């Protein structure tokens, strides 16, 4: 397994209602030297979390202990810009297993799905209501149910469904990246190869 399987996530949310967040804002280019998926969480939103003298920017949400949890609730068009997979790595390494937004850049979305982060697309009305609920009560529990493809808060008073490909859903449920998936079906591949006449 490449990561812990994702089934049902129950967590409070961290609100980041900023639109058009690109991958350079998620993880600045100067932190891309490492090739392993470790330590990137320390530099997630680095230039928004710290001043140039490395002192903490207190009013940035990740530095506010009011908001904690494994779900990042983000503004529209999250993950645009360059295709660096380090952006997804930094989100996972920080501790987020799900990002909720009304729109994701395709490459960022696929990078997330391949490492165990669920990019959950909702409509703008639901997203707005979710932000409002979090600001009213930062401890609001959000339930992301991957098997039923639903997300809800407040005992389902606010709920919606989401779409995901069956392949990516199966991988998330099993903790597989693309290579894990192929290794898991290697016997089927061998059998097919042995039966195939070229």
C-alpha positions in Angstrom: 0.0 0.0 0.0 1.2 3.5 -0.9 -0.9 5.1 1.9 -3.6 4.3 4.5 -6.9 3.3 2.9 -9.6 6.0 2.7 -13.1 4.9 3.6 -15.0 7.3 5.8 -13.4 10.4 7.1 -14.9 12.3 10.0 -13.2 15.5 10.9 -13.5 19.2 11.5 -12.4 21.4 8.6 -9.8 24.1 8.0 -11.3 26.9 5.9 -9.3 28.6 3.2 -11.8 30.6 1.1 -9.2 31.9 -1.4 -9.9 31.4 -5.1 -7.3 30.4 -7.7 -4.7 29.0 -5.3 -1.9 27.6 -7.5 0.7 25.0 -6.8 3.5 27.5 -6.2 1.4 29.0 -3.4 0.8 25.5 -2.0 4.5 24.6 -2.1 7.0 27.2 -3.3 9.4 26.1 -6.0 12.5 26.4 -3.7 11.3 23.5 -1.6 11.1 21.0 -4.5 14.6 19.5 -4.2 13.6 16.4 -2.3 12.5 13.3 -4.2 10.8 11.5 -1.4 7.3 12.3 -0.1 8.6 13.3 3.3 8.9 16.7 5.0 6.8 18.7 2.5 4.1 19.4 5.0 6.5 21.7 6.9 6.5 24.0 3.9 2.8 23.8 2.9 1.7 27.4 2.2 5.1 28.4 3.4 5.0 32.0 2.2 1.5 32.5 3.7 2.4 30.9 7.0 5.7 32.8 7.7 7.2 36.2 7.2 10.6 36.5 5.4 12.3 36.6 8.8 10.6 33.2 9.5 8.3 34.6 12.2 4.7 33.2 12.1 1.9 35.1 10.3 -0.6 34.7 13.1 -3.7 35.4 11.2 -3.2 32.7 8.5 -5.6 29.9 9.1 -2.9 27.1 9.5 -1.4 29.1 12.3 -4.8 29.5 14.0 -5.5 26.8 16.5 -9.2 27.5 16.2 -9.2 25.5 13.0 -7.8 22.0 12.9 -8.6 18.7 11.2 -7.9 16.5 8.2 -10.1 18.3 5.7 -9.1 21.5 3.9 -12.0 23.5 2.6 -10.8 25.6 -0.2 -12.0 28.3 -2.6 -12.8 27.7 -6.3 -10.0 26.6 -8.7 -7.6 25.0 -6.2 -4.3 23.6 -7.5 -3.9 25.5 -10.7 -0.6 26.4 -12.2 2.4 24.0 -12.7 1.9 20.2 -12.5 4.3 19.6 -9.6 3.1 16.6 -7.6 4.9 18.0 -4.6 1.8 20.2 -4.0 -0.3 17.1 -3.4 2.6 15.6 -1.3 2.7 18.6 0.9 -1.1 18.5 1.6 -0.9 14.8 2.5 2.3 15.2 4.6 0.7 18.0 6.6 -2.2 15.8 7.5 -5.0 16.6 5.1 -6.7 13.5 3.6 -9.4 15.5 1.8 -9.7 18.9 0.0 -13.2 20.2 -0.7 -13.6 22.8 -3.4 -16.0 23.8 -6.2 -13.3 23.3 -8.8 -9.8 21.6 -9.1 -7.1 21.8 -11.7 -7.1 18.4 -13.4 -3.4 17.5 -13.0 -3.5 18.5 -9.3 -6.6 16.5 -8.8 -5.0 13.4 -10.3 -1.8 13.8 -8.3 -4.0 13.9 -5.1 -5.9 10.8 -6.0 -2.6 8.9 -6.6 -1.3 9.5 -3.1 -4.4 9.2 -1.0 -5.8 12.7 -0.9 -9.5 12.9 -2.0 -10.2 16.1 -4.0 -13.9 16.4 -3.4 -15.8 18.6 -5.8 -19.0 20.2 -4.7 -21.2 23.0 -6.1 -20.6 26.6 -5.1 -23.8 26.7 -3.0 -22.8 23.8 -0.9 -19.3 25.2 -0.5 -20.6 28.5 0.7 -22.9 26.8 3.2 -20.0 24.7 4.4 -17.7 27.8 5.0 -20.5 29.4 6.9 -21.0 26.4 9.1 -17.3 26.1 9.9 -17.1 29.8 10.8 -20.1 29.5 13.0 -18.7 26.4 14.7 -15.1 25.5 14.0 -15.7 22.1 15.6 -18.3 21.2 13.1 -17.8 17.5 12.1 -17.7 16.9 8.4 -18.3 13.3 7.3 -16.8 12.3 4.0 -18.2 8.8 3.0 -16.3 7.5 0.0 -18.2 4.2 -0.3 -21.5 6.1 -0.7 -19.8 9.1 -2.4 -21.4 11.6 0.0 -20.3 14.5 2.2 -22.4 15.8 5.1 -22.4 18.0 8.2 -24.7 18.5 11.1 -26.3 15.1 11.1 -26.9 15.4 7.3 -28.8 18.7 7.5 -26.3 19.8 4.9 -25.4 17.0 2.5 -24.5 16.3 -1.1 -23.0 13.6 -3.3 -19.9 13.7 -5.3 -18.5 11.9 -8.4 -15.3 9.9 -8.7 -14.1 7.3 -11.2 -14.6 3.7 -10.1 -10.9 3.1 -10.7 -9.7 5.9 -8.4 -12.4 5.1 -5.8 -11.2 1.5 -5.7 -7.6 2.6 -5.3 -8.4 5.0 -2.5 -10.4 2.3 -0.6 -7.4 0.0 -0.8 -4.6 2.5 -0.4 -3.3 1.8 -3.8 -1.4 4.1 -6.2 -1.2 3.2 -9.9 1.7 0.9 -9.3 0.1 -0.9 -6.4 -2.9 -1.5 -8.5 -0.9 -3.2 -11.2 1.0 -5.3 -8.7 -2.3 -6.3 -7.1 -3.5 -7.8 -10.4 -0.2 -9.2 -11.6 -1.5 -12.7 -11.7 -4.4 -11.6 -13.9 -1.9 -9.9 -16.2 0.3 -13.0 -16.4 -2.7 -15.2 -17.2 -3.9 -12.9 -19.9 -0.4 -12.7 -21.4 -0.1 -16.5 -21.4 -3.5 -16.9 -23.2 -2.8 -14.2 -25.8 -1.4 -15.3 -29.1 0.7 -12.6 -30.9 
